[in-house]
Amino acid sequence: LLMWPKYVVQDNFLSKKHFDAIKNISFDTKSNEWDIYKHKIYNDGKIEIGFQSSTGASSYTAKDIRGYGAKNRLPKEVTERMLREHKHKEGNSPLSEDDIRDIHNTYHDKMINWLKELAPEKLQHYWYTELNVVNNGKNHIFPIHSDSRDKLLSVVIYITPEMNEGTTLYEDKSGKNPKQIEWVPNRAFVFSRNDNTWHSYKADGKNNRLTLVYNLRSDKYWKK
Protein backbone atom coordinates (compact mmCIF):
# COMPACT_ATOMS: atom_id res chain seq x y z
CA LEU A 1 0.00 0.00 0.00
CA LEU A 2 1.99 2.92 -1.34
CA MET A 3 -0.03 5.71 0.22
CA TRP A 4 -0.51 4.32 3.72
CA PRO A 5 1.84 5.59 6.45
CA LYS A 6 3.64 3.12 8.70
CA TYR A 7 1.33 1.13 11.00
CA VAL A 8 1.79 -1.45 13.77
CA VAL A 9 0.16 -4.84 14.34
CA GLN A 10 0.68 -6.39 17.77
CA ASP A 11 -0.81 -9.70 18.93
CA ASN A 12 -1.79 -10.65 22.50
CA PHE A 13 -2.17 -6.98 23.33
CA LEU A 14 -4.57 -6.87 26.31
CA SER A 15 -3.99 -8.73 29.55
CA LYS A 16 -6.31 -11.72 30.06
CA LYS A 17 -8.20 -9.79 32.75
CA HIS A 18 -8.97 -6.86 30.44
CA PHE A 19 -9.63 -9.03 27.38
CA ASP A 20 -12.15 -11.15 29.32
CA ALA A 21 -13.85 -8.11 30.87
CA ILE A 22 -14.57 -6.72 27.40
CA LYS A 23 -15.33 -10.08 25.80
CA ASN A 24 -18.03 -10.74 28.42
CA ILE A 25 -19.98 -7.51 27.80
CA SER A 26 -23.40 -8.44 26.48
CA PHE A 27 -25.13 -6.52 23.68
CA ASP A 28 -28.47 -6.95 21.93
CA THR A 29 -27.22 -5.50 18.65
CA LYS A 30 -29.36 -6.28 15.60
CA SER A 31 -27.64 -7.77 12.56
CA ASN A 32 -27.45 -4.58 10.49
CA GLU A 33 -26.84 -2.14 13.37
CA TRP A 34 -23.96 -1.13 15.67
CA ASP A 35 -23.76 -0.21 19.36
CA ILE A 36 -20.92 1.55 21.20
CA TYR A 37 -20.17 2.03 24.88
CA LYS A 38 -18.03 5.19 24.94
CA HIS A 39 -15.56 6.09 27.69
CA LYS A 40 -13.42 9.25 27.72
CA ILE A 41 -10.53 9.79 30.14
CA TYR A 42 -9.14 13.33 30.28
CA ASN A 43 -5.68 14.52 31.27
CA ASP A 44 -7.03 15.66 34.65
CA GLY A 45 -8.50 12.21 35.42
CA LYS A 46 -12.11 13.10 34.66
CA ILE A 47 -14.14 10.27 33.08
CA GLU A 48 -17.20 10.59 30.83
CA ILE A 49 -19.30 7.56 29.92
CA GLY A 50 -21.89 7.34 27.13
CA PHE A 51 -23.72 5.05 24.75
CA GLN A 52 -24.45 5.42 21.03
CA SER A 53 -26.24 3.20 18.53
CA SER A 54 -26.97 3.27 14.81
CA THR A 55 -30.65 2.93 15.81
CA GLY A 56 -30.56 6.55 17.00
CA ALA A 57 -30.48 5.58 20.67
CA SER A 58 -27.81 7.41 22.64
CA SER A 59 -27.07 9.02 25.97
CA TYR A 60 -26.67 12.40 24.25
CA THR A 61 -28.98 15.32 24.89
CA ALA A 62 -30.56 17.44 22.15
CA LYS A 63 -27.97 20.13 22.97
CA ASP A 64 -25.13 17.59 22.43
CA ILE A 65 -26.57 16.62 19.04
CA ARG A 66 -26.91 20.27 17.93
CA GLY A 67 -23.32 20.91 19.06
CA TYR A 68 -22.10 17.83 17.13
CA GLY A 69 -23.92 19.06 14.01
CA ALA A 70 -22.35 22.52 14.31
CA LYS A 71 -18.84 21.17 14.99
CA ASN A 72 -18.95 18.87 11.96
CA ARG A 73 -20.73 21.49 9.81
CA LEU A 74 -23.55 19.11 9.04
CA PRO A 75 -26.42 20.42 6.91
CA LYS A 76 -29.31 21.62 9.10
CA GLU A 77 -31.64 18.90 7.77
CA VAL A 78 -29.16 16.18 8.83
CA THR A 79 -28.98 17.55 12.38
CA GLU A 80 -32.78 17.86 12.46
CA ARG A 81 -33.16 14.24 11.33
CA MET A 82 -30.73 13.11 14.05
CA LEU A 83 -32.85 14.98 16.60
CA ARG A 84 -36.06 13.38 15.27
CA GLU A 85 -34.59 9.86 15.35
CA HIS A 86 -32.89 10.29 18.73
CA LYS A 87 -34.07 7.94 21.48
CA HIS A 88 -32.58 8.59 24.88
CA LYS A 89 -30.81 5.69 26.55
CA GLU A 90 -28.83 5.98 29.76
CA GLY A 91 -25.09 5.72 29.16
CA ASN A 92 -24.54 3.12 31.88
CA SER A 93 -21.45 1.19 30.86
CA PRO A 94 -20.86 -2.41 31.94
CA LEU A 95 -17.31 -1.23 32.74
CA SER A 96 -16.92 0.61 36.05
CA GLU A 97 -14.87 3.80 36.43
CA ASP A 98 -12.23 1.67 38.17
CA ASP A 99 -12.12 -0.72 35.16
CA ILE A 100 -11.75 2.21 32.78
CA ARG A 101 -8.99 3.81 34.85
CA ASP A 102 -7.21 0.46 35.15
CA ILE A 103 -7.25 -0.08 31.37
CA HIS A 104 -6.09 3.50 30.77
CA ASN A 105 -3.28 3.29 33.33
CA THR A 106 -2.09 -0.08 32.01
CA TYR A 107 -1.70 0.88 28.33
CA HIS A 108 -1.33 4.67 28.31
CA ASP A 109 2.49 4.71 28.12
CA LYS A 110 2.39 2.16 25.31
CA MET A 111 -0.08 4.33 23.37
CA ILE A 112 2.02 7.47 23.85
CA ASN A 113 5.12 5.56 22.67
CA TRP A 114 3.28 4.41 19.54
CA LEU A 115 2.26 7.99 18.84
CA LYS A 116 5.90 9.07 19.31
CA GLU A 117 6.96 6.39 16.84
CA LEU A 118 4.29 7.03 14.19
CA ALA A 119 3.65 10.79 14.41
CA PRO A 120 5.81 12.56 17.00
CA GLU A 121 4.67 16.00 15.84
CA LYS A 122 1.14 15.23 17.12
CA LEU A 123 2.19 14.41 20.68
CA GLN A 124 1.85 17.98 21.97
CA HIS A 125 -1.85 18.03 21.02
CA TYR A 126 -2.97 15.09 23.18
CA TRP A 127 -6.06 15.97 25.25
CA TYR A 128 -7.95 12.78 26.13
CA THR A 129 -8.18 9.04 25.62
CA GLU A 130 -11.24 7.35 24.20
CA LEU A 131 -12.05 3.70 24.97
CA ASN A 132 -14.96 2.58 22.80
CA VAL A 133 -16.40 -0.94 23.03
CA VAL A 134 -17.89 -1.39 19.55
CA ASN A 135 -20.29 -4.19 18.64
CA ASN A 136 -20.82 -4.36 14.89
CA GLY A 137 -23.86 -6.38 13.78
CA LYS A 138 -23.07 -9.35 11.56
CA ASN A 139 -24.40 -7.69 8.40
CA HIS A 140 -23.37 -4.10 9.09
CA ILE A 141 -20.77 -2.58 6.76
CA PHE A 142 -18.90 0.57 7.78
CA PRO A 143 -17.93 2.42 4.58
CA ILE A 144 -14.45 3.53 3.48
CA HIS A 145 -13.25 6.50 5.57
CA SER A 146 -9.94 8.04 6.69
CA ASP A 147 -10.77 8.83 10.39
CA SER A 148 -11.54 12.29 11.74
CA ARG A 149 -8.70 14.76 12.04
CA ASP A 150 -8.86 15.08 15.82
CA LYS A 151 -7.79 11.43 16.21
CA LEU A 152 -4.05 11.43 16.88
CA LEU A 153 -3.69 7.66 17.31
CA SER A 154 -6.24 5.04 16.26
CA VAL A 155 -5.98 1.54 17.74
CA VAL A 156 -8.46 -1.26 16.98
CA ILE A 157 -8.22 -4.33 19.22
CA TYR A 158 -10.09 -7.38 17.93
CA ILE A 159 -11.99 -9.10 20.76
CA THR A 160 -14.52 -11.75 19.73
CA PRO A 161 -15.51 -14.12 18.04
CA GLU A 162 -12.63 -16.44 17.10
CA MET A 163 -13.10 -15.78 13.39
CA ASN A 164 -14.39 -12.68 11.65
CA GLU A 165 -13.34 -9.95 9.20
CA GLY A 166 -10.51 -7.62 10.19
CA THR A 167 -9.95 -4.06 8.99
CA THR A 168 -9.39 -3.48 5.27
CA LEU A 169 -6.94 -0.82 4.07
CA TYR A 170 -7.06 0.83 0.64
CA GLU A 171 -4.90 2.99 -1.64
CA ASP A 172 -7.67 5.54 -2.09
CA LYS A 173 -11.28 6.43 -1.30
CA SER A 174 -12.57 4.34 -4.22
CA GLY A 175 -11.27 1.13 -2.59
CA LYS A 176 -8.27 0.45 -4.82
CA ASN A 177 -5.85 -2.35 -3.83
CA PRO A 178 -7.54 -3.69 -0.66
CA LYS A 179 -5.39 -5.28 2.04
CA GLN A 180 -6.88 -6.82 5.16
CA ILE A 181 -5.34 -6.73 8.64
CA GLU A 182 -6.67 -10.17 9.48
CA TRP A 183 -8.87 -10.90 12.44
CA VAL A 184 -7.06 -12.55 15.35
CA PRO A 185 -8.60 -12.13 18.83
CA ASN A 186 -6.54 -9.72 20.97
CA ARG A 187 -4.64 -8.34 17.96
CA ALA A 188 -4.10 -4.56 18.01
CA PHE A 189 -3.94 -2.63 14.73
CA VAL A 190 -2.36 0.80 15.30
CA PHE A 191 -2.03 3.84 13.02
CA SER A 192 -1.96 7.62 13.05
CA ARG A 193 -4.40 8.91 10.48
CA ASN A 194 -3.63 11.22 7.60
CA ASP A 195 -5.57 12.04 4.45
CA ASN A 196 -4.50 8.70 2.90
CA THR A 197 -5.47 6.27 5.68
CA TRP A 198 -8.54 4.93 3.85
CA HIS A 199 -10.03 1.88 5.56
CA SER A 200 -13.31 0.11 6.24
CA TYR A 201 -14.63 -2.74 8.31
CA LYS A 202 -17.53 -5.13 8.42
CA ALA A 203 -18.50 -8.36 10.11
CA ASP A 204 -18.55 -11.65 8.19
CA GLY A 205 -22.34 -12.12 7.87
CA LYS A 206 -22.25 -14.95 10.42
CA ASN A 207 -21.37 -13.32 13.75
CA ASN A 208 -21.33 -9.88 15.32
CA ARG A 209 -17.86 -8.31 15.54
CA LEU A 210 -16.72 -6.99 18.94
CA THR A 211 -13.73 -4.63 19.17
CA LEU A 212 -12.15 -2.21 21.61
CA VAL A 213 -11.30 1.01 19.79
CA TYR A 214 -8.66 2.92 21.72
CA ASN A 215 -8.07 6.48 20.46
CA LEU A 216 -5.79 9.29 21.58
CA ARG A 217 -7.60 12.52 20.69
CA SER A 218 -6.47 16.10 20.29
CA ASP A 219 -7.26 19.40 21.91
CA LYS A 220 -10.07 21.47 20.46
CA TYR A 221 -7.87 23.65 18.32
CA TRP A 222 -5.88 21.13 16.34
CA LYS A 223 -7.43 19.65 13.22
CA LYS A 224 -4.42 19.05 10.99
Secondary structure, 3 states (H helix, E strand, C coil): CCCCCCCEEECCCCCHHHHHHHHCCCCCCCCCCEEEEEEEEECCCCEEEEEEECCCEECCCHHHHHHHHHHCCCCHHHHHHHHHHCEECCCCCCCCHHHHHHHHHHHHHHHHHHHHHHCHHHHHHEEEEEEEEEEECCCCEEEEECCCCCEEEEEEEEEECCCCCCEEECCCCCCCCCEEECCCCCCEEEECCCCCCCEEEECCCCCCEEEEEEEEEECCCCCC
